[in-house]
Each structure stands twice: as structure tokens, then as C-alpha cells.
Amino acid sequence: MATIDVDGVQREASLLLLEDANVGEYVIVHAGFAIQKIDESAAQETLSLLREAAELVEKKEGQR
């Protein structure tokens, strides 16, 4: 098990599906399992897109 951090939100994730995950590396987590390692630039780009999507949802909900 590992503690993962996504923008300050910490959760537990299983590392059973990855043999070589290390502290400080970026992983894709699905259903509580780390399923793939990714490089930092891909992780940062993904996080940026997720933040942008969340902002759009918040704006849309605020217009109701």
C-alpha cells in the first residue's frame, strides 16, 4: 500500500499491480490500484487538464 497525493488530497492505493513504484514517482490510479507509472511531464499535463475541467464544471454549476 502507498499514500498518494493529488493536489493535497491524500488517499491510500495498492501497489500490487506495479512491481517497481518508488516514492516520488507518478502513477495512474484506478479503483484504488496504481496501474501504471508515468513521467512527471505527463502527470503535470494531466493534472492541469483535470483542474481546468473542474473549473469549467464549477462555472457551469454556478450559472444555474
C-alpha positions as semicolon CSV with decimal commas, in nm:
position;residue;x (nm);y (nm);z (nm)
1;M;0,000;0,000;0,000
2;A;0,103;0,357;-0,061
3;T;-0,023;0,701;0,031
4;I;-0,080;0,902;-0,284
5;D;-0,129;1,276;-0,308
6;V;-0,337;1,455;-0,570
7;D;-0,329;1,831;-0,521
8;G;-0,304;1,794;-0,144
9;V;-0,571;1,524;-0,113
10;Q;-0,416;1,208;0,024
11;R;-0,554;0,858;-0,026
12;E;-0,436;0,501;0,002
13;A;-0,365;0,299;-0,314
14;S;-0,250;-0,056;-0,366
15;L;0,082;-0,116;-0,541
16;L;0,011;-0,483;-0,609
17;L;-0,013;-0,427;-0,986
18;L;0,319;-0,238;-1,011
19;E;0,648;-0,408;-0,931
20;D;0,875;-0,107;-0,921
21;A;0,692;0,204;-0,797
22;N;0,904;0,428;-0,575
23;V;0,844;0,730;-0,354
24;G;0,819;1,047;-0,562
25;E;0,714;0,878;-0,885
26;Y;0,387;0,948;-1,063
27;V;0,130;0,675;-1,116
28;I;-0,216;0,639;-1,264
29;V;-0,461;0,509;-1,004
30;H;-0,787;0,338;-1,091
31;A;-1,029;0,191;-0,838
32;G;-0,770;0,216;-0,561
33;F;-0,490;0,043;-0,755
34;A;-0,182;0,205;-0,907
35;I;-0,191;0,064;-1,259
36;Q;0,085;0,246;-1,449
37;K;0,384;0,472;-1,390
38;I;0,405;0,792;-1,594
39;D;0,670;1,059;-1,627
40;E;0,644;1,392;-1,449
41;S;0,560;1,599;-1,757
42;A;0,267;1,372;-1,847
43;A;0,148;1,381;-1,486
44;Q;0,164;1,763;-1,471
45;E;-0,020;1,797;-1,801
46;T;-0,293;1,559;-1,683
47;L;-0,331;1,743;-1,352
48;S;-0,358;2,074;-1,537
49;L;-0,633;1,938;-1,762
50;L;-0,822;1,798;-1,462
51;R;-0,803;2,134;-1,284
52;E;-0,930;2,309;-1,597
53;A;-1,221;2,064;-1,629
54;A;-1,312;2,111;-1,263
55;E;-1,316;2,490;-1,307
56;L;-1,548;2,461;-1,607
57;V;-1,788;2,238;-1,411
58;E;-1,787;2,484;-1,119
59;K;-1,861;2,776;-1,354
60;K;-2,141;2,586;-1,525
61;E;-2,299;2,488;-1,191
62;G;-2,272;2,848;-1,071
63;Q;-2,478;2,965;-1,369
64;R;-2,780;2,758;-1,267
